[in-house]
Amino acid sequence: MSLGNHGVTGGAFPIYLFHPLVPERIHHLLPKIKLITLLRNPTERAISHYFHQKGMGRETLPMGEAFQAEDQRIHSAL
């Protein structure tokens, strides 16, 4: 999303919330930036994400196993 010349831009990059180097990099590149983060109910988000990934064919594990694997998946993505 962008609103003309007002300097407003939007993006949906959840990894920014997890990656330990992101805050420093953002500050280095854009020291005066103001960020707004919208958070969802974590349980609803996880279930929604699971069914989305399942529907796209990217998730093969049953829901409980997929949730148990999430910490390792996030860690390996960093």
mmJSON file of the N, C-alpha and C atoms, coordinates in Angstrom:
{"data_MODEL":{"atom_site":{
"group_PDB":["ATOM","ATOM","ATOM","ATOM","ATOM","ATOM","ATOM","ATOM","ATOM","ATOM","ATOM","ATOM","ATOM","ATOM","ATOM","ATOM","ATOM","ATOM","ATOM","ATOM","ATOM","ATOM","ATOM","ATOM","ATOM","ATOM","ATOM","ATOM","ATOM","ATOM","ATOM","ATOM","ATOM","ATOM","ATOM","ATOM","ATOM","ATOM","ATOM","ATOM","ATOM","ATOM","ATOM","ATOM","ATOM","ATOM","ATOM","ATOM","ATOM","ATOM","ATOM","ATOM","ATOM","ATOM","ATOM","ATOM","ATOM","ATOM","ATOM","ATOM","ATOM","ATOM","ATOM","ATOM","ATOM","ATOM","ATOM","ATOM","ATOM","ATOM","ATOM","ATOM","ATOM","ATOM","ATOM","ATOM","ATOM","ATOM","ATOM","ATOM","ATOM","ATOM","ATOM","ATOM","ATOM","ATOM","ATOM","ATOM","ATOM","ATOM","ATOM","ATOM","ATOM","ATOM","ATOM","ATOM","ATOM","ATOM","ATOM","ATOM","ATOM","ATOM","ATOM","ATOM","ATOM","ATOM","ATOM","ATOM","ATOM","ATOM","ATOM","ATOM","ATOM","ATOM","ATOM","ATOM","ATOM","ATOM","ATOM","ATOM","ATOM","ATOM","ATOM","ATOM","ATOM","ATOM","ATOM","ATOM","ATOM","ATOM","ATOM","ATOM","ATOM","ATOM","ATOM","ATOM","ATOM","ATOM","ATOM","ATOM","ATOM","ATOM","ATOM","ATOM","ATOM","ATOM","ATOM","ATOM","ATOM","ATOM","ATOM","ATOM","ATOM","ATOM","ATOM","ATOM","ATOM","ATOM","ATOM","ATOM","ATOM","ATOM","ATOM","ATOM","ATOM","ATOM","ATOM","ATOM","ATOM","ATOM","ATOM","ATOM","ATOM","ATOM","ATOM","ATOM","ATOM","ATOM","ATOM","ATOM","ATOM","ATOM","ATOM","ATOM","ATOM","ATOM","ATOM","ATOM","ATOM","ATOM","ATOM","ATOM","ATOM","ATOM","ATOM","ATOM","ATOM","ATOM","ATOM","ATOM","ATOM","ATOM","ATOM","ATOM","ATOM","ATOM","ATOM","ATOM","ATOM","ATOM","ATOM","ATOM","ATOM","ATOM","ATOM","ATOM","ATOM","ATOM","ATOM","ATOM","ATOM","ATOM","ATOM","ATOM","ATOM","ATOM","ATOM","ATOM","ATOM","ATOM","ATOM","ATOM","ATOM","ATOM"],
"id":[1,2,3,4,5,6,7,8,9,10,11,12,13,14,15,16,17,18,19,20,21,22,23,24,25,26,27,28,29,30,31,32,33,34,35,36,37,38,39,40,41,42,43,44,45,46,47,48,49,50,51,52,53,54,55,56,57,58,59,60,61,62,63,64,65,66,67,68,69,70,71,72,73,74,75,76,77,78,79,80,81,82,83,84,85,86,87,88,89,90,91,92,93,94,95,96,97,98,99,100,101,102,103,104,105,106,107,108,109,110,111,112,113,114,115,116,117,118,119,120,121,122,123,124,125,126,127,128,129,130,131,132,133,134,135,136,137,138,139,140,141,142,143,144,145,146,147,148,149,150,151,152,153,154,155,156,157,158,159,160,161,162,163,164,165,166,167,168,169,170,171,172,173,174,175,176,177,178,179,180,181,182,183,184,185,186,187,188,189,190,191,192,193,194,195,196,197,198,199,200,201,202,203,204,205,206,207,208,209,210,211,212,213,214,215,216,217,218,219,220,221,222,223,224,225,226,227,228,229,230,231,232,233,234],
"type_symbol":["N","C","C","N","C","C","N","C","C","N","C","C","N","C","C","N","C","C","N","C","C","N","C","C","N","C","C","N","C","C","N","C","C","N","C","C","N","C","C","N","C","C","N","C","C","N","C","C","N","C","C","N","C","C","N","C","C","N","C","C","N","C","C","N","C","C","N","C","C","N","C","C","N","C","C","N","C","C","N","C","C","N","C","C","N","C","C","N","C","C","N","C","C","N","C","C","N","C","C","N","C","C","N","C","C","N","C","C","N","C","C","N","C","C","N","C","C","N","C","C","N","C","C","N","C","C","N","C","C","N","C","C","N","C","C","N","C","C","N","C","C","N","C","C","N","C","C","N","C","C","N","C","C","N","C","C","N","C","C","N","C","C","N","C","C","N","C","C","N","C","C","N","C","C","N","C","C","N","C","C","N","C","C","N","C","C","N","C","C","N","C","C","N","C","C","N","C","C","N","C","C","N","C","C","N","C","C","N","C","C","N","C","C","N","C","C","N","C","C","N","C","C","N","C","C","N","C","C","N","C","C","N","C","C"],
"label_atom_id":["N","CA","C","N","CA","C","N","CA","C","N","CA","C","N","CA","C","N","CA","C","N","CA","C","N","CA","C","N","CA","C","N","CA","C","N","CA","C","N","CA","C","N","CA","C","N","CA","C","N","CA","C","N","CA","C","N","CA","C","N","CA","C","N","CA","C","N","CA","C","N","CA","C","N","CA","C","N","CA","C","N","CA","C","N","CA","C","N","CA","C","N","CA","C","N","CA","C","N","CA","C","N","CA","C","N","CA","C","N","CA","C","N","CA","C","N","CA","C","N","CA","C","N","CA","C","N","CA","C","N","CA","C","N","CA","C","N","CA","C","N","CA","C","N","CA","C","N","CA","C","N","CA","C","N","CA","C","N","CA","C","N","CA","C","N","CA","C","N","CA","C","N","CA","C","N","CA","C","N","CA","C","N","CA","C","N","CA","C","N","CA","C","N","CA","C","N","CA","C","N","CA","C","N","CA","C","N","CA","C","N","CA","C","N","CA","C","N","CA","C","N","CA","C","N","CA","C","N","CA","C","N","CA","C","N","CA","C","N","CA","C","N","CA","C","N","CA","C","N","CA","C","N","CA","C","N","CA","C","N","CA","C","N","CA","C","N","CA","C","N","CA","C"],
"label_alt_id":[null,null,null,null,null,null,null,null,null,null,null,null,null,null,null,null,null,null,null,null,null,null,null,null,null,null,null,null,null,null,null,null,null,null,null,null,null,null,null,null,null,null,null,null,null,null,null,null,null,null,null,null,null,null,null,null,null,null,null,null,null,null,null,null,null,null,null,null,null,null,null,null,null,null,null,null,null,null,null,null,null,null,null,null,null,null,null,null,null,null,null,null,null,null,null,null,null,null,null,null,null,null,null,null,null,null,null,null,null,null,null,null,null,null,null,null,null,null,null,null,null,null,null,null,null,null,null,null,null,null,null,null,null,null,null,null,null,null,null,null,null,null,null,null,null,null,null,null,null,null,null,null,null,null,null,null,null,null,null,null,null,null,null,null,null,null,null,null,null,null,null,null,null,null,null,null,null,null,null,null,null,null,null,null,null,null,null,null,null,null,null,null,null,null,null,null,null,null,null,null,null,null,null,null,null,null,null,null,null,null,null,null,null,null,null,null,null,null,null,null,null,null,null,null,null,null,null,null,null,null,null,null,null,null],
"label_comp_id":["MET","MET","MET","SER","SER","SER","LEU","LEU","LEU","GLY","GLY","GLY","ASN","ASN","ASN","HIS","HIS","HIS","GLY","GLY","GLY","VAL","VAL","VAL","THR","THR","THR","GLY","GLY","GLY","GLY","GLY","GLY","ALA","ALA","ALA","PHE","PHE","PHE","PRO","PRO","PRO","ILE","ILE","ILE","TYR","TYR","TYR","LEU","LEU","LEU","PHE","PHE","PHE","HIS","HIS","HIS","PRO","PRO","PRO","LEU","LEU","LEU","VAL","VAL","VAL","PRO","PRO","PRO","GLU","GLU","GLU","ARG","ARG","ARG","ILE","ILE","ILE","HIS","HIS","HIS","HIS","HIS","HIS","LEU","LEU","LEU","LEU","LEU","LEU","PRO","PRO","PRO","LYS","LYS","LYS","ILE","ILE","ILE","LYS","LYS","LYS","LEU","LEU","LEU","ILE","ILE","ILE","THR","THR","THR","LEU","LEU","LEU","LEU","LEU","LEU","ARG","ARG","ARG","ASN","ASN","ASN","PRO","PRO","PRO","THR","THR","THR","GLU","GLU","GLU","ARG","ARG","ARG","ALA","ALA","ALA","ILE","ILE","ILE","SER","SER","SER","HIS","HIS","HIS","TYR","TYR","TYR","PHE","PHE","PHE","HIS","HIS","HIS","GLN","GLN","GLN","LYS","LYS","LYS","GLY","GLY","GLY","MET","MET","MET","GLY","GLY","GLY","ARG","ARG","ARG","GLU","GLU","GLU","THR","THR","THR","LEU","LEU","LEU","PRO","PRO","PRO","MET","MET","MET","GLY","GLY","GLY","GLU","GLU","GLU","ALA","ALA","ALA","PHE","PHE","PHE","GLN","GLN","GLN","ALA","ALA","ALA","GLU","GLU","GLU","ASP","ASP","ASP","GLN","GLN","GLN","ARG","ARG","ARG","ILE","ILE","ILE","HIS","HIS","HIS","SER","SER","SER","ALA","ALA","ALA","LEU","LEU","LEU"],
"label_asym_id":["A","A","A","A","A","A","A","A","A","A","A","A","A","A","A","A","A","A","A","A","A","A","A","A","A","A","A","A","A","A","A","A","A","A","A","A","A","A","A","A","A","A","A","A","A","A","A","A","A","A","A","A","A","A","A","A","A","A","A","A","A","A","A","A","A","A","A","A","A","A","A","A","A","A","A","A","A","A","A","A","A","A","A","A","A","A","A","A","A","A","A","A","A","A","A","A","A","A","A","A","A","A","A","A","A","A","A","A","A","A","A","A","A","A","A","A","A","A","A","A","A","A","A","A","A","A","A","A","A","A","A","A","A","A","A","A","A","A","A","A","A","A","A","A","A","A","A","A","A","A","A","A","A","A","A","A","A","A","A","A","A","A","A","A","A","A","A","A","A","A","A","A","A","A","A","A","A","A","A","A","A","A","A","A","A","A","A","A","A","A","A","A","A","A","A","A","A","A","A","A","A","A","A","A","A","A","A","A","A","A","A","A","A","A","A","A","A","A","A","A","A","A","A","A","A","A","A","A","A","A","A","A","A","A"],
"label_entity_id":["1","1","1","1","1","1","1","1","1","1","1","1","1","1","1","1","1","1","1","1","1","1","1","1","1","1","1","1","1","1","1","1","1","1","1","1","1","1","1","1","1","1","1","1","1","1","1","1","1","1","1","1","1","1","1","1","1","1","1","1","1","1","1","1","1","1","1","1","1","1","1","1","1","1","1","1","1","1","1","1","1","1","1","1","1","1","1","1","1","1","1","1","1","1","1","1","1","1","1","1","1","1","1","1","1","1","1","1","1","1","1","1","1","1","1","1","1","1","1","1","1","1","1","1","1","1","1","1","1","1","1","1","1","1","1","1","1","1","1","1","1","1","1","1","1","1","1","1","1","1","1","1","1","1","1","1","1","1","1","1","1","1","1","1","1","1","1","1","1","1","1","1","1","1","1","1","1","1","1","1","1","1","1","1","1","1","1","1","1","1","1","1","1","1","1","1","1","1","1","1","1","1","1","1","1","1","1","1","1","1","1","1","1","1","1","1","1","1","1","1","1","1","1","1","1","1","1","1","1","1","1","1","1","1"],
"label_seq_id":[1,1,1,2,2,2,3,3,3,4,4,4,5,5,5,6,6,6,7,7,7,8,8,8,9,9,9,10,10,10,11,11,11,12,12,12,13,13,13,14,14,14,15,15,15,16,16,16,17,17,17,18,18,18,19,19,19,20,20,20,21,21,21,22,22,22,23,23,23,24,24,24,25,25,25,26,26,26,27,27,27,28,28,28,29,29,29,30,30,30,31,31,31,32,32,32,33,33,33,34,34,34,35,35,35,36,36,36,37,37,37,38,38,38,39,39,39,40,40,40,41,41,41,42,42,42,43,43,43,44,44,44,45,45,45,46,46,46,47,47,47,48,48,48,49,49,49,50,50,50,51,51,51,52,52,52,53,53,53,54,54,54,55,55,55,56,56,56,57,57,57,58,58,58,59,59,59,60,60,60,61,61,61,62,62,62,63,63,63,64,64,64,65,65,65,66,66,66,67,67,67,68,68,68,69,69,69,70,70,70,71,71,71,72,72,72,73,73,73,74,74,74,75,75,75,76,76,76,77,77,77,78,78,78],
"pdbx_PDB_ins_code":[null,null,null,null,null,null,null,null,null,null,null,null,null,null,null,null,null,null,null,null,null,null,null,null,null,null,null,null,null,null,null,null,null,null,null,null,null,null,null,null,null,null,null,null,null,null,null,null,null,null,null,null,null,null,null,null,null,null,null,null,null,null,null,null,null,null,null,null,null,null,null,null,null,null,null,null,null,null,null,null,null,null,null,null,null,null,null,null,null,null,null,null,null,null,null,null,null,null,null,null,null,null,null,null,null,null,null,null,null,null,null,null,null,null,null,null,null,null,null,null,null,null,null,null,null,null,null,null,null,null,null,null,null,null,null,null,null,null,null,null,null,null,null,null,null,null,null,null,null,null,null,null,null,null,null,null,null,null,null,null,null,null,null,null,null,null,null,null,null,null,null,null,null,null,null,null,null,null,null,null,null,null,null,null,null,null,null,null,null,null,null,null,null,null,null,null,null,null,null,null,null,null,null,null,null,null,null,null,null,null,null,null,null,null,null,null,null,null,null,null,null,null,null,null,null,null,null,null,null,null,null,null,null,null],
"Cartn_x":[0.851,0.0,0.893,0.535,1.257,0.255,0.469,-0.439,0.26,0.548,1.113,2.437,2.576,3.827,3.88,3.012,2.968,3.967,4.69,5.685,5.102,3.904,3.265,3.348,3.891,4.02,3.612,3.032,2.623,3.249,3.333,3.869,3.464,3.498,3.145,4.303,5.209,6.396,6.576,5.857,5.902,7.291,8.202,9.54,10.239,9.811,10.4,10.221,9.176,8.928,9.837,10.423,11.206,12.709,13.12,14.542,15.279,16.312,16.977,17.729,18.075,18.833,17.956,16.679,15.795,15.722,15.504,15.39,16.614,17.799,19.021,19.143,18.834,18.927,17.924,16.697,15.693,16.149,16.623,17.084,18.256,19.153,20.307,19.863,18.928,18.487,17.49,16.636,15.56,15.459,16.404,16.462,15.247,14.494,13.346,12.006,12.052,10.821,9.944,8.653,7.682,6.961,6.977,6.377,5.094,4.141,2.902,2.799,2.592,2.453,1.067,0.367,-0.943,-0.79,-1.272,-1.168,-2.555,-2.612,-3.86,-3.839,-4.997,-5.066,-4.152,-3.158,-2.164,-2.744,-3.743,-4.342,-5.105,-5.92,-6.66,-5.714,-4.629,-3.674,-3.001,-2.601,-1.915,-2.827,-4.063,-5.002,-5.285,-5.501,-5.744,-4.553,-3.347,-2.133,-1.978,-2.261,-2.164,-3.078,-4.345,-5.281,-4.947,-4.412,-3.97,-2.827,-1.826,-0.686,-1.123,-2.029,-2.554,-3.271,-4.09,-4.822,-3.914,-2.77,-1.806,-0.902,-1.036,-0.201,1.186,1.41,2.734,2.89,1.78,1.83,1.344,2.176,1.822,1.57,1.981,1.822,0.406,-0.073,-1.317,-1.118,-2.212,-2.127,-1.258,-1.472,-0.697,0.786,1.154,2.574,3.157,2.368,2.838,3.11,2.222,2.424,3.665,3.89,5.077,6.355,6.288,7.464,7.753,6.845,6.952,8.21,8.569,9.771,11.009,11.152,12.297,12.241,11.059,10.904,11.305,10.857,11.237,12.727,13.309,14.738,15.543,15.134,15.882,15.724,14.651,14.453,15.322,15.812,16.646,18.038],
"Cartn_y":[-1.171,0.0,1.23,2.21,3.471,4.599,5.704,6.837,8.047,7.959,9.092,9.572,10.898,11.507,11.736,11.108,11.302,10.424,9.585,8.746,7.589,7.163,6.054,4.818,3.773,2.512,1.386,0.356,-0.783,-2.063,-3.01,-4.315,-5.326,-6.571,-7.65,-8.638,-8.44,-9.265,-9.731,-10.782,-11.21,-11.588,-11.968,-12.356,-11.185,-9.939,-8.776,-8.839,-9.495,-9.59,-10.596,-11.51,-12.59,-12.452,-11.894,-11.868,-10.873,-11.319,-10.439,-9.257,-9.298,-8.202,-7.134,-7.4,-6.488,-5.095,-4.943,-3.575,-2.703,-3.262,-2.486,-2.106,-3.034,-2.759,-1.698,-1.803,-0.795,0.577,0.643,1.926,2.485,1.625,2.077,2.65,1.985,2.43,3.585,3.574,4.566,5.057,5.876,6.244,7.008,7.668,8.453,7.763,6.52,5.815,5.585,5.599,5.246,3.999,2.977,1.705,1.462,0.873,0.454,-1.05,-1.773,-3.217,-3.6,-4.356,-4.865,-6.341,-6.717,-8.103,-8.728,-9.997,-10.754,-11.636,-12.16,-13.171,-14.309,-14.664,-15.646,-17.032,-17.444,-18.756,-18.742,-17.714,-17.606,-17.492,-16.721,-16.553,-17.874,-18.63,-19.898,-20.901,-20.981,-21.914,-21.489,-20.2,-19.694,-19.969,-19.699,-19.927,-21.406,-22.27,-23.711,-24.126,-23.729,-24.145,-23.514,-22.299,-21.675,-22.479,-22.802,-23.575,-24.971,-25.576,-26.899,-26.827,-25.811,-25.631,-25.372,-24.733,-24.452,-25.655,-26.7,-27.88,-27.745,-26.71,-26.485,-27.14,-27.527,-28.168,-29.603,-30.534,-31.951,-32.573,-31.912,-32.458,-32.222,-33.109,-32.811,-31.556,-30.89,-29.596,-29.637,-30.581,-30.65,-30.793,-31.64,-31.83,-30.578,-29.927,-28.691,-27.619,-27.499,-26.508,-26.841,-28.126,-28.517,-28.249,-28.306,-28.084,-26.612,-25.728,-24.307,-23.64,-23.884,-23.242,-23.6,-24.856,-25.28,-24.657,-24.573,-23.961,-22.479,-21.761,-20.36,-20.214,-21.026,-20.958,-21.243,-22.204,-22.534,-21.46,-20.651,-19.569,-18.359,-18.27,-17.131,-17.401],
"Cartn_z":[0.0,0.0,0.0,-0.759,-0.772,-0.934,-0.273,-0.347,-0.952,-2.222,-2.942,-2.386,-2.251,-1.803,-0.301,0.454,1.899,2.634,1.913,2.548,3.337,2.989,3.685,2.81,3.365,2.645,3.575,3.012,3.825,3.33,4.201,3.845,4.886,4.51,5.44,5.473,6.41,6.508,7.947,8.353,9.755,10.254,9.371,9.814,10.5,10.19,10.85,12.358,12.825,14.264,14.947,14.193,14.784,14.594,13.469,13.137,14.026,14.745,15.717,15.111,13.842,13.239,12.588,12.448,11.729,12.357,13.671,14.22,13.934,14.104,13.855,12.379,11.501,10.06,9.629,10.133,9.794,10.286,11.517,12.069,11.27,10.849,10.065,8.715,8.059,6.735,6.792,7.807,7.912,9.361,9.814,11.234,11.754,10.896,11.359,11.102,10.68,10.331,11.558,11.336,12.369,11.879,12.708,12.329,13.11,12.453,13.096,12.882,13.954,13.877,14.352,13.533,13.904,14.239,15.386,15.826,15.901,15.507,15.591,16.83,17.165,18.208,17.767,18.558,18.102,17.805,18.555,18.297,16.981,16.775,15.513,14.327,14.486,13.396,13.051,14.066,13.832,13.127,13.56,12.926,11.489,11.273,9.923,9.01,9.527,8.745,8.407,9.368,9.136,7.983,8.041,6.991,5.642,5.651,4.396,3.778,4.593,4.097,3.658,4.393,4.047,2.696,2.52,1.261,0.071,0.326,-0.75,-1.018,-0.22,-0.395,0.211,1.013,1.608,2.972,3.589,4.896,4.767,5.209,5.117,6.482,7.535,8.879,9.404,10.281,10.998,11.854,12.205,12.88,14.14,15.016,16.258,16.004,15.054,14.725,14.08,13.24,12.596,13.641,14.642,15.695,16.522,16.792,17.555,16.765,15.453,14.603,14.363,14.767,14.415,14.961,16.201,16.747,15.923,15.566,14.761,13.368,12.806,11.471,11.497,12.521,12.631,12.809,13.699,13.947,12.675,11.891,10.675,9.608,9.683,8.721,9.036,10.261,10.647,10.176],
"occupancy":[1.0,1.0,1.0,1.0,1.0,1.0,1.0,1.0,1.0,1.0,1.0,1.0,1.0,1.0,1.0,1.0,1.0,1.0,1.0,1.0,1.0,1.0,1.0,1.0,1.0,1.0,1.0,1.0,1.0,1.0,1.0,1.0,1.0,1.0,1.0,1.0,1.0,1.0,1.0,1.0,1.0,1.0,1.0,1.0,1.0,1.0,1.0,1.0,1.0,1.0,1.0,1.0,1.0,1.0,1.0,1.0,1.0,1.0,1.0,1.0,1.0,1.0,1.0,1.0,1.0,1.0,1.0,1.0,1.0,1.0,1.0,1.0,1.0,1.0,1.0,1.0,1.0,1.0,1.0,1.0,1.0,1.0,1.0,1.0,1.0,1.0,1.0,1.0,1.0,1.0,1.0,1.0,1.0,1.0,1.0,1.0,1.0,1.0,1.0,1.0,1.0,1.0,1.0,1.0,1.0,1.0,1.0,1.0,1.0,1.0,1.0,1.0,1.0,1.0,1.0,1.0,1.0,1.0,1.0,1.0,1.0,1.0,1.0,1.0,1.0,1.0,1.0,1.0,1.0,1.0,1.0,1.0,1.0,1.0,1.0,1.0,1.0,1.0,1.0,1.0,1.0,1.0,1.0,1.0,1.0,1.0,1.0,1.0,1.0,1.0,1.0,1.0,1.0,1.0,1.0,1.0,1.0,1.0,1.0,1.0,1.0,1.0,1.0,1.0,1.0,1.0,1.0,1.0,1.0,1.0,1.0,1.0,1.0,1.0,1.0,1.0,1.0,1.0,1.0,1.0,1.0,1.0,1.0,1.0,1.0,1.0,1.0,1.0,1.0,1.0,1.0,1.0,1.0,1.0,1.0,1.0,1.0,1.0,1.0,1.0,1.0,1.0,1.0,1.0,1.0,1.0,1.0,1.0,1.0,1.0,1.0,1.0,1.0,1.0,1.0,1.0,1.0,1.0,1.0,1.0,1.0,1.0,1.0,1.0,1.0,1.0,1.0,1.0,1.0,1.0,1.0,1.0,1.0,1.0],
"B_iso_or_equiv":[0.0,0.0,0.0,0.0,0.0,0.0,0.0,0.0,0.0,0.0,0.0,0.0,0.0,0.0,0.0,0.0,0.0,0.0,0.0,0.0,0.0,0.0,0.0,0.0,0.0,0.0,0.0,0.0,0.0,0.0,0.0,0.0,0.0,0.0,0.0,0.0,0.0,0.0,0.0,0.0,0.0,0.0,0.0,0.0,0.0,0.0,0.0,0.0,0.0,0.0,0.0,0.0,0.0,0.0,0.0,0.0,0.0,0.0,0.0,0.0,0.0,0.0,0.0,0.0,0.0,0.0,0.0,0.0,0.0,0.0,0.0,0.0,0.0,0.0,0.0,0.0,0.0,0.0,0.0,0.0,0.0,0.0,0.0,0.0,0.0,0.0,0.0,0.0,0.0,0.0,0.0,0.0,0.0,0.0,0.0,0.0,0.0,0.0,0.0,0.0,0.0,0.0,0.0,0.0,0.0,0.0,0.0,0.0,0.0,0.0,0.0,0.0,0.0,0.0,0.0,0.0,0.0,0.0,0.0,0.0,0.0,0.0,0.0,0.0,0.0,0.0,0.0,0.0,0.0,0.0,0.0,0.0,0.0,0.0,0.0,0.0,0.0,0.0,0.0,0.0,0.0,0.0,0.0,0.0,0.0,0.0,0.0,0.0,0.0,0.0,0.0,0.0,0.0,0.0,0.0,0.0,0.0,0.0,0.0,0.0,0.0,0.0,0.0,0.0,0.0,0.0,0.0,0.0,0.0,0.0,0.0,0.0,0.0,0.0,0.0,0.0,0.0,0.0,0.0,0.0,0.0,0.0,0.0,0.0,0.0,0.0,0.0,0.0,0.0,0.0,0.0,0.0,0.0,0.0,0.0,0.0,0.0,0.0,0.0,0.0,0.0,0.0,0.0,0.0,0.0,0.0,0.0,0.0,0.0,0.0,0.0,0.0,0.0,0.0,0.0,0.0,0.0,0.0,0.0,0.0,0.0,0.0,0.0,0.0,0.0,0.0,0.0,0.0,0.0,0.0,0.0,0.0,0.0,0.0],
"pdbx_formal_charge":[null,null,null,null,null,null,null,null,null,null,null,null,null,null,null,null,null,null,null,null,null,null,null,null,null,null,null,null,null,null,null,null,null,null,null,null,null,null,null,null,null,null,null,null,null,null,null,null,null,null,null,null,null,null,null,null,null,null,null,null,null,null,null,null,null,null,null,null,null,null,null,null,null,null,null,null,null,null,null,null,null,null,null,null,null,null,null,null,null,null,null,null,null,null,null,null,null,null,null,null,null,null,null,null,null,null,null,null,null,null,null,null,null,null,null,null,null,null,null,null,null,null,null,null,null,null,null,null,null,null,null,null,null,null,null,null,null,null,null,null,null,null,null,null,null,null,null,null,null,null,null,null,null,null,null,null,null,null,null,null,null,null,null,null,null,null,null,null,null,null,null,null,null,null,null,null,null,null,null,null,null,null,null,null,null,null,null,null,null,null,null,null,null,null,null,null,null,null,null,null,null,null,null,null,null,null,null,null,null,null,null,null,null,null,null,null,null,null,null,null,null,null,null,null,null,null,null,null,null,null,null,null,null,null],
"auth_seq_id":[1,1,1,2,2,2,3,3,3,4,4,4,5,5,5,6,6,6,7,7,7,8,8,8,9,9,9,10,10,10,11,11,11,12,12,12,13,13,13,14,14,14,15,15,15,16,16,16,17,17,17,18,18,18,19,19,19,20,20,20,21,21,21,22,22,22,23,23,23,24,24,24,25,25,25,26,26,26,27,27,27,28,28,28,29,29,29,30,30,30,31,31,31,32,32,32,33,33,33,34,34,34,35,35,35,36,36,36,37,37,37,38,38,38,39,39,39,40,40,40,41,41,41,42,42,42,43,43,43,44,44,44,45,45,45,46,46,46,47,47,47,48,48,48,49,49,49,50,50,50,51,51,51,52,52,52,53,53,53,54,54,54,55,55,55,56,56,56,57,57,57,58,58,58,59,59,59,60,60,60,61,61,61,62,62,62,63,63,63,64,64,64,65,65,65,66,66,66,67,67,67,68,68,68,69,69,69,70,70,70,71,71,71,72,72,72,73,73,73,74,74,74,75,75,75,76,76,76,77,77,77,78,78,78],
"auth_comp_id":["MET","MET","MET","SER","SER","SER","LEU","LEU","LEU","GLY","GLY","GLY","ASN","ASN","ASN","HIS","HIS","HIS","GLY","GLY","GLY","VAL","VAL","VAL","THR","THR","THR","GLY","GLY","GLY","GLY","GLY","GLY","ALA","ALA","ALA","PHE","PHE","PHE","PRO","PRO","PRO","ILE","ILE","ILE","TYR","TYR","TYR","LEU","LEU","LEU","PHE","PHE","PHE","HIS","HIS","HIS","PRO","PRO","PRO","LEU","LEU","LEU","VAL","VAL","VAL","PRO","PRO","PRO","GLU","GLU","GLU","ARG","ARG","ARG","ILE","ILE","ILE","HIS","HIS","HIS","HIS","HIS","HIS","LEU","LEU","LEU","LEU","LEU","LEU","PRO","PRO","PRO","LYS","LYS","LYS","ILE","ILE","ILE","LYS","LYS","LYS","LEU","LEU","LEU","ILE","ILE","ILE","THR","THR","THR","LEU","LEU","LEU","LEU","LEU","LEU","ARG","ARG","ARG","ASN","ASN","ASN","PRO","PRO","PRO","THR","THR","THR","GLU","GLU","GLU","ARG","ARG","ARG","ALA","ALA","ALA","ILE","ILE","ILE","SER","SER","SER","HIS","HIS","HIS","TYR","TYR","TYR","PHE","PHE","PHE","HIS","HIS","HIS","GLN","GLN","GLN","LYS","LYS","LYS","GLY","GLY","GLY","MET","MET","MET","GLY","GLY","GLY","ARG","ARG","ARG","GLU","GLU","GLU","THR","THR","THR","LEU","LEU","LEU","PRO","PRO","PRO","MET","MET","MET","GLY","GLY","GLY","GLU","GLU","GLU","ALA","ALA","ALA","PHE","PHE","PHE","GLN","GLN","GLN","ALA","ALA","ALA","GLU","GLU","GLU","ASP","ASP","ASP","GLN","GLN","GLN","ARG","ARG","ARG","ILE","ILE","ILE","HIS","HIS","HIS","SER","SER","SER","ALA","ALA","ALA","LEU","LEU","LEU"],
"auth_asym_id":["A","A","A","A","A","A","A","A","A","A","A","A","A","A","A","A","A","A","A","A","A","A","A","A","A","A","A","A","A","A","A","A","A","A","A","A","A","A","A","A","A","A","A","A","A","A","A","A","A","A","A","A","A","A","A","A","A","A","A","A","A","A","A","A","A","A","A","A","A","A","A","A","A","A","A","A","A","A","A","A","A","A","A","A","A","A","A","A","A","A","A","A","A","A","A","A","A","A","A","A","A","A","A","A","A","A","A","A","A","A","A","A","A","A","A","A","A","A","A","A","A","A","A","A","A","A","A","A","A","A","A","A","A","A","A","A","A","A","A","A","A","A","A","A","A","A","A","A","A","A","A","A","A","A","A","A","A","A","A","A","A","A","A","A","A","A","A","A","A","A","A","A","A","A","A","A","A","A","A","A","A","A","A","A","A","A","A","A","A","A","A","A","A","A","A","A","A","A","A","A","A","A","A","A","A","A","A","A","A","A","A","A","A","A","A","A","A","A","A","A","A","A","A","A","A","A","A","A","A","A","A","A","A","A"],
"auth_atom_id":["N","CA","C","N","CA","C","N","CA","C","N","CA","C","N","CA","C","N","CA","C","N","CA","C","N","CA","C","N","CA","C","N","CA","C","N","CA","C","N","CA","C","N","CA","C","N","CA","C","N","CA","C","N","CA","C","N","CA","C","N","CA","C","N","CA","C","N","CA","C","N","CA","C","N","CA","C","N","CA","C","N","CA","C","N","CA","C","N","CA","C","N","CA","C","N","CA","C","N","CA","C","N","CA","C","N","CA","C","N","CA","C","N","CA","C","N","CA","C","N","CA","C","N","CA","C","N","CA","C","N","CA","C","N","CA","C","N","CA","C","N","CA","C","N","CA","C","N","CA","C","N","CA","C","N","CA","C","N","CA","C","N","CA","C","N","CA","C","N","CA","C","N","CA","C","N","CA","C","N","CA","C","N","CA","C","N","CA","C","N","CA","C","N","CA","C","N","CA","C","N","CA","C","N","CA","C","N","CA","C","N","CA","C","N","CA","C","N","CA","C","N","CA","C","N","CA","C","N","CA","C","N","CA","C","N","CA","C","N","CA","C","N","CA","C","N","CA","C","N","CA","C","N","CA","C","N","CA","C","N","CA","C","N","CA","C","N","CA","C","N","CA","C"],
"pdbx_PDB_model_num":[1,1,1,1,1,1,1,1,1,1,1,1,1,1,1,1,1,1,1,1,1,1,1,1,1,1,1,1,1,1,1,1,1,1,1,1,1,1,1,1,1,1,1,1,1,1,1,1,1,1,1,1,1,1,1,1,1,1,1,1,1,1,1,1,1,1,1,1,1,1,1,1,1,1,1,1,1,1,1,1,1,1,1,1,1,1,1,1,1,1,1,1,1,1,1,1,1,1,1,1,1,1,1,1,1,1,1,1,1,1,1,1,1,1,1,1,1,1,1,1,1,1,1,1,1,1,1,1,1,1,1,1,1,1,1,1,1,1,1,1,1,1,1,1,1,1,1,1,1,1,1,1,1,1,1,1,1,1,1,1,1,1,1,1,1,1,1,1,1,1,1,1,1,1,1,1,1,1,1,1,1,1,1,1,1,1,1,1,1,1,1,1,1,1,1,1,1,1,1,1,1,1,1,1,1,1,1,1,1,1,1,1,1,1,1,1,1,1,1,1,1,1,1,1,1,1,1,1,1,1,1,1,1,1]
}}}
